[in-house]
């Protein structure tokens, strides 16, 4: 297979992956705390002995937008959003994870959990407890929860330490590849939820661009295939 065919094939494969990413973004445009994802194209050059170098495009690196989404007032006493940078700290079966989705509730045991049942933690990694007898719950800007004048705990707002990368696991959960620390600058807003940061119109426009690029690539691949067929026919005549 010639370089042009390899290049076209890898480009088409990358465009298909990008289309899948865009479709997932659009599907989660209304998901609380969802972070828009993008695909990064790069060039890979492989040296081939006694032949020209082989150049291919790859699109395997993904980039997540950490831009804040719109805060919507819900009035829910345990609905919270972070105004600024930072993440809530939650515990999943796979370990501690970071999230911007702040729709919380007490479970049957009184533990503060996410809709998936994951425990919400304070900045030190301890679970938070809401007594069944608790009255009106108030949450201060630093995440401190109180009921009837008694402090129940402090919702942890954390950030990756310097040099720590966050790895996306799904739309609202991230894993810190290193240390995390309390984020004292993040302000917790009670009665609000942060929406998705997906730019729906931008994603639809990009989807059209990717579709057209894929169609152009397919047309080129068909033309190249026909050219090679004709070359083979001329050789064997």
N, C-alpha and C positions, 0 to 999 in steps of 0.2 A: 504494500500500500504506500502511495506517495505521501510526501509531507503535507500537501494540500488536503488530502483526505483525512490524515490524522488530525490536523489542525481543526478542520470542520467538525469532525466527530467529537472532539473534546469540547469544542465551543458549544455544540448542540447539547451535549450532556450537561454543561454548566448552565445553559439557559433553562433547561428543564428543571434543574434544582432550584434556580432562582424563581421560576414560576411557582414551584411548590411553596417556597418561603413567602412569596407575596400573597398567595392564596391563604396561607395560614394567618398572615397579618390581618387581612381583610376579615377573615372569619372571627378574629378576636378583637375587632374594633370596639366592641362594647364590653370586653372582659375587664373587670376591675383590676387595676394594677399591672396590666399586660404591657410589656416593653416591645416595641417594634424591632424587628430583626432584618438585617440585610446580608447580602452575599458579596464577598470580595473576590474579584477575578484577578488572577496573577498568571505570569508566563513562566513556563518550565522549559528549560533548554537542555537537551540531552545530547552529549557527544556520541557520535556513531563512528566506529573505526572505518577509515577509507571511504567516508561518505560525508555529505554535508550534515551539519548538526540538525537535530530534530527539535522543532519548537512546537509546544502545545500550550493551550490555555487550560487552566484549572480553576474551579470555583468551589473550593471546599472550606475556605475560611469564612466564618460568620461574624458579623458585628452587631451588637445590640445597642440601640439608642437608649441612653439613660435620661433623656429629657423628660421633665415632669409632665404628667397628664393634667387634665382639667379636674379641679376639685368640685364635687357636687354635694350639696347639702342634703342629707337624708334625715337628720334628726335622731337617728338611732344612737342610744347612749353608749354602745360599744362599737360603733362605726368610727374609725379613726383614719386620718390621712396624714402623711408627712409633708409639711410645707418646707421644701428645701431638699437637700441631699440626705442620703441615708436609707436604711432598710429596717424593717421589723425583723426580729429574730424568732424563728420558729423551730420546733423539733419534729422531724419526720422519722419514719423507721430507718432511713438511710443516714440520719445524723442531723446536725443543725444546718438550717438553710436560711437564706435571706429572701425577703419578699416586700413588695410595696402594696400588696393587697391587704387592706385593713378592716375587712368585715369579720368581726369576732363575735363570739357568743360563749356562754358557759355550757359545759356538758352536764351529764347527769351527776357527775361527781363534784361539780363546781369548778373544774379547771377551765381556764379561758382558752378556747381553741378556735381554729379556723373552720370553715364549712367542711373541710376534709377530715376534721378531727385532730389536726396537728396542734400540739400545745404551743401557746404563745409564751415566750420567755422574757425575763428581764435582761438588762445588759450583762448581767453576770452568768446568764444561762440557766437560771432557776425558773420553774413554771410559776404561773400566776394563778391565784385562786380567788373566786368570787363566791362568798357565802350565799346560800339560798335565802337567808334572812336579810341580805343587804338591801337597803332602801335605794334612794336615788344615787346613781353613780355619776361622779364627776371626774373628768380627766384633764389635768393641767397640761400646759404647753410642753412641759418636760416629760410627759407621759405618766406622771404620778396619778394613780387611781385612788379615789376616796369614796366612802359611803358612810353617811351619817356621821361625818366628821372623823372617821377612822381611816387611816391609810391602808389600802389593800396591797399595794405594790407599785412598781413602776414599769410600764411597758418599755422594753428595750428598743432603742433606736441606735443602730450601729453603722459603721462604715468599714470598708477594707483598710487595713493599715498600709503604710507606704510600701510599695513593692508587691502587694497582694493583688492577684487578679481574681475576678469573679467569673465563674463558668456557668453558663445558662443550662438548666436542666429541663425546664419547660417554660410555658408562657409567663408564669409568675414566681417561679422558684429559681434561686441561684445558689451555687456553692462557692464558698470562699476558698481559694487555693492558697491558704496562708492565714495569717492572723487578722483578727478584726478588733475594733476598739469602739467605745461609746462615741456617738456623734452628738456633741453638745450643741451644735448649731441647728440641728433639725427640730422643727417645732411641730408638735402633735396637735392636730385639729380634731376635737371631738364633734361627732355628728356629721362628719364629711367622709366621702370616699373618693379616692383618686381614680379617675377613669384611665382607659388605655391611652397611650401616647401615639397611636397609629394615625398617620395622616391619610385618611381614606381616599381622598381625591388624588393625592400624590401616588398612592399605591395602585390605584386603578389606571392612572396615566402610565405608570411604569409597566404594568401588566400588558398594556397595549403595545408599548415599545418592545418588550421582550417577545411578545407573540409575533410581531412583524420581523424582528431580528431572526427568530427561529424559522419563519417561513422563507426568508431570504437565504438562510444557511441551507435549508432543505433544497431550495431551488439550485443553489450552487452545487450541492452534493449530487443531485440528479444529473446536472450538466457534466460534472466531472466523471461520473460513472459512465455516461454515454460516450464521453471522449475516450475513456480507456477501452470501452467495448469496440469502438471504431478502430482504435489503434491495434487491438488484438486481431480484428478481422483483416486489416491490411497486412499484418505480419504473416498470417497463415495462408494468405492467398497464393 
